[in-house]
């Protein structure tokens, strides 16, 4: 299903949706030169974006009552910590 990526295992999925949605998506992809795997890639990307959107909304809800300056300080500390951690890790070369 879709284009194989060496670092990813693929799985098959059966979905059911309206004919209108199916036609709209296939028309959209066809107008852009539909290639084998385009439908799978499009659906996978859409699911990833939806998951990210839901996660962001959950985080926003969880911190909705926190004062803005306190939240900004918390974010700054988290970013600084992540940057320190990144600098400590050895750089890995990506082989092609």
MOLINJO-V848959 format. One line per field, one symbol per residue. psi: psi as a letter, one per 20 degrees, with the letter a starting at -180 (. if undefined). burial: b if it has 24 or more other C-alpha atoms within 12 Angstrom, else e. A space follows every 10 residues. Layout:
BEGIN
psi->???
burial->???
END
This chain:
BEGIN
psi->oappphjppq qqppqprqhg ggggghgghh ijlprpihgg gggggggggg ggghgghggg ghjhipqghg gggggggggg ghggghhhpq ppppq.
burial->eeeeeeeeee eeeeeeeeee eeeeeeeeee eeeeeeeebb eeeeeeeeee eeeeeeeeee eeeeeeeeee eeeeeeeeee eeeeeeeeee eeeeee
END
